[in-house]
């Protein structure tokens, strides 16, 4: 099956921080929390009104997993899971750059939740909040205009970036022994607009 290939690594995707940091301004924390709560309730209500749909076939997701230059790509895997009347498709692929214990490792997961509410529940909450500590951070951001959550753990140098595309597809890019800046390059390698186009397929 043909997969995307890539030449030179593109620059980092357009990112904007949107999460509400409730720790920086104690006086405004309650107001921010109330505002975030209203947004979450509205979004949850919107998602609940959407009837689940059949997801695209997992091979359509696999076709979007890239083979970027300079990275060794493992065999792509995919499946469709059925739970009662709900179906969820997902595809994933692992990548490595370098050798030995210092090798940079990335895993890309792409899920079509078919509007099944439970697939998006935790993401909806996390995308509205930001928190930073001595151990790292969790940030609600946007990537190319799509809502996203970025997690960074300093000690393990682990990054996890999850993006909700077209209110339907969840793209998660997990990196070990890497940096947030490096992981932010991957949405450009994959092409978020190509994923969004599957919503019309």
Secondary structure per residue as TSV (DSSP state, phi and psi in degrees):
chain	resnum	aa	ss	phi	psi
A	1	X	-	360.0	134.0
A	2	X	-	-72.3	138.1
A	3	X	-	-124.0	162.7
A	4	X	-	-64.5	142.8
A	5	X	E	-116.8	163.9
A	6	X	E	-141.8	146.0
A	7	X	S	-90.1	-128.2
A	8	X	S	-59.7	146.8
A	9	X	-	-65.3	129.3
A	10	X	-	-74.1	169.1
A	11	X	-	-71.5	165.7
A	12	X	-	-59.6	148.4
A	13	X	-	-66.9	158.1
A	14	X	-	-66.9	118.6
A	15	X	E	-125.4	136.4
A	16	X	E	-132.6	132.9
A	17	X	E	-80.9	125.7
A	18	X	-	-123.8	-13.3
A	19	X	-	-64.9	149.1
A	20	X	E	-92.1	111.7
A	21	X	E	-81.5	106.5
A	22	X	S	-83.4	-1.5
A	23	X	S	-99.1	-19.7
A	24	X	S	-77.5	-31.5
A	25	X	-	-129.5	88.5
A	26	X	H	-56.6	-35.3
A	27	X	H	-68.9	-30.7
A	28	X	H	-97.4	1.6
A	29	X	H	-61.1	-45.4
A	30	X	H	-64.1	-40.5
A	31	X	H	-65.3	-42.5
A	32	X	H	-63.8	-41.5
A	33	X	H	-64.2	-41.4
A	34	X	H	-64.0	-41.9
A	35	X	H	-63.2	-44.8
A	36	X	H	-62.8	-39.0
A	37	X	H	-62.2	-41.1
A	38	X	H	-64.9	-40.9
A	39	X	H	-64.0	-42.5
A	40	X	H	-64.0	-42.8
A	41	X	H	-62.7	-41.7
A	42	X	H	-65.0	-42.4
A	43	X	H	-67.7	-40.5
A	44	X	H	-62.2	-41.5
A	45	X	H	-63.7	-40.4
A	46	X	H	-61.8	-44.8
A	47	X	H	-67.7	-35.7
A	48	X	H	-64.6	-28.6
A	49	X	H	-78.4	-15.3
A	50	X	S	-83.9	125.7
A	51	X	-	-75.2	136.0
A	52	X	-	-56.7	147.7
A	53	X	-	-124.1	162.7
A	54	X	-	-68.4	130.0
A	55	X	-	-70.7	162.8
A	56	X	-	-67.3	160.3
A	57	X	-	-66.8	146.1
A	58	X	H	-62.2	-24.8
A	59	X	H	-69.2	-24.0
A	60	X	H	-69.8	-32.4
A	61	X	H	-73.0	-41.7
A	62	X	H	-58.4	-37.6
A	63	X	T	-63.0	-17.9
A	64	X	T	-94.6	-5.5
A	65	X	S	-79.0	125.0
A	66	X	-	-80.3	170.4
A	67	X	E	-128.2	74.1
A	68	X	E	-69.8	146.8
A	69	X	T	-61.3	138.6
A	70	X	T	89.4	-5.6
A	71	X	-	-115.5	142.0
A	72	X	E	-92.6	118.8
A	73	X	E	-100.7	129.2
A	74	X	-	-77.6	173.3
A	75	X	-	-65.3	132.9
A	76	X	-	-72.3	144.6
A	77	X	E	-125.5	150.4
A	78	X	E	-156.6	161.5
A	79	X	E	-164.6	162.3
A	80	X	E	-120.7	127.7
A	81	X	E	-110.4	134.7
A	82	X	E	-111.4	128.7
A	83	X	E	-128.6	105.1
A	84	X	T	57.0	-119.4
A	85	X	T	-94.4	3.5
A	86	X	E	-99.3	146.8
A	87	X	E	-131.7	141.5
A	88	X	E	-135.0	130.1
A	89	X	E	-107.2	144.5
A	90	X	E	-148.2	154.9
A	91	X	E	-140.6	149.3
A	92	X	E	-150.2	158.8
A	93	X	E	-153.4	143.2
A	94	X	E	-106.8	146.8
A	95	X	E	-135.2	148.0
A	96	X	E	-136.4	148.2
A	97	X	E	-134.8	124.6
A	98	X	S	96.3	-176.3
A	99	X	S	-129.5	155.3
A	100	X	G	71.1	-158.0
A	101	X	G	-69.7	-18.0
A	102	X	G	-93.6	5.5
A	103	X	-	-64.8	140.6
A	104	X	E	-84.5	132.4
A	105	X	E	-125.6	136.7
A	106	X	E	-135.5	140.7
A	107	X	E	-124.8	133.5
A	108	X	E	-112.5	124.1
A	109	X	E	-117.8	132.1
A	110	X	E	-126.6	122.0
A	111	X	E	-121.5	132.6
A	112	X	E	-103.9	103.4
A	113	X	-	-80.7	-5.6
A	114	X	T	57.9	26.8
A	115	X	T	67.9	17.6
A	116	X	-	-69.4	117.6
A	117	X	H	-54.3	-39.3
A	118	X	H	-67.0	-20.9
A	119	X	H	-66.5	-31.1
A	120	X	H	-105.8	-4.1
A	121	X	H	-57.0	-54.7
A	122	X	H	-68.0	-34.9
A	123	X	H	-63.0	-43.3
A	124	X	H	-57.8	-39.3
A	125	X	H	-70.2	-50.8
A	126	X	H	-66.9	-28.6
A	127	X	T	-71.1	-10.1
A	128	X	T	-104.9	2.1
A	129	X	E	-131.7	143.3
A	130	X	E	-123.8	142.8
A	131	X	E	-147.4	133.9
A	132	X	E	-127.6	142.1
A	133	X	E	-145.7	-176.6
A	134	X	T	-66.5	-19.4
A	135	X	T	-90.5	-16.9
A	136	X	E	150.8	-149.6
A	137	X	E	-155.9	161.8
A	138	X	E	-127.3	127.0
A	139	X	E	-129.0	134.4
A	140	X	E	-83.6	123.1
A	141	X	E	-137.5	176.9
A	142	X	E	-120.6	146.0
A	143	X	E	-125.2	116.2
A	144	X	T	52.0	35.5
A	145	X	T	87.9	-8.5
A	146	X	E	-93.3	140.8
A	147	X	E	-64.4	143.2
A	148	X	E	-151.6	163.6
A	149	X	E	-129.0	129.6
A	150	X	E	-119.2	127.4
A	151	X	E	-118.6	136.2
A	152	X	E	-133.6	124.0
A	153	X	E	-111.8	115.2
A	154	X	T	-63.8	-48.3
A	155	X	T	-60.8	-44.6
A	156	X	T	-91.6	-4.7
A	157	X	T	53.3	46.1
A	158	X	E	-106.8	134.3
A	159	X	E	-123.8	138.8
A	160	X	E	-133.5	119.3
A	161	X	E	-118.2	119.1
A	162	X	E	-117.9	129.8
A	163	X	E	-124.1	133.6
A	164	X	E	-98.0	118.8
A	165	X	E	-113.1	126.1
A	166	X	T	57.7	30.3
A	167	X	T	57.5	18.3
A	168	X	T	-137.6	-43.6
A	169	X	E	-100.4	131.4
A	170	X	E	-106.2	116.8
A	171	X	E	-106.2	119.5
A	172	X	E	-118.2	124.4
A	173	X	E	-115.0	113.8
A	174	X	E	-110.4	128.8
A	175	X	E	-126.9	139.1
A	176	X	E	-118.2	143.3
A	177	X	S	54.7	47.1
A	178	X	-	-142.7	-167.6
A	179	X	-	-131.2	158.2
A	180	X	H	-57.6	-37.9
A	181	X	H	-61.9	-39.6
A	182	X	H	-66.8	-43.6
A	183	X	H	-65.9	-32.9
A	184	X	T	-67.9	-11.3
A	185	X	T	-77.7	-22.9
A	186	X	H	-67.7	-36.9
A	187	X	H	-55.9	-34.8
A	188	X	H	-68.5	-32.9
A	189	X	H	-68.2	-34.3
A	190	X	H	-84.8	-44.1
A	191	X	-	91.4	89.9
A	192	X	H	-64.4	-31.3
A	193	X	H	-65.6	-30.4
A	194	X	H	-68.5	-36.7
A	195	X	H	-67.8	-44.9
A	196	X	H	-59.9	-34.0
A	197	X	H	-64.0	-24.3
A	198	X	G	-65.1	-21.7
A	199	X	G	-66.9	-18.0
A	200	X	G	-104.0	-0.4
A	201	X	-	-72.2	360.0
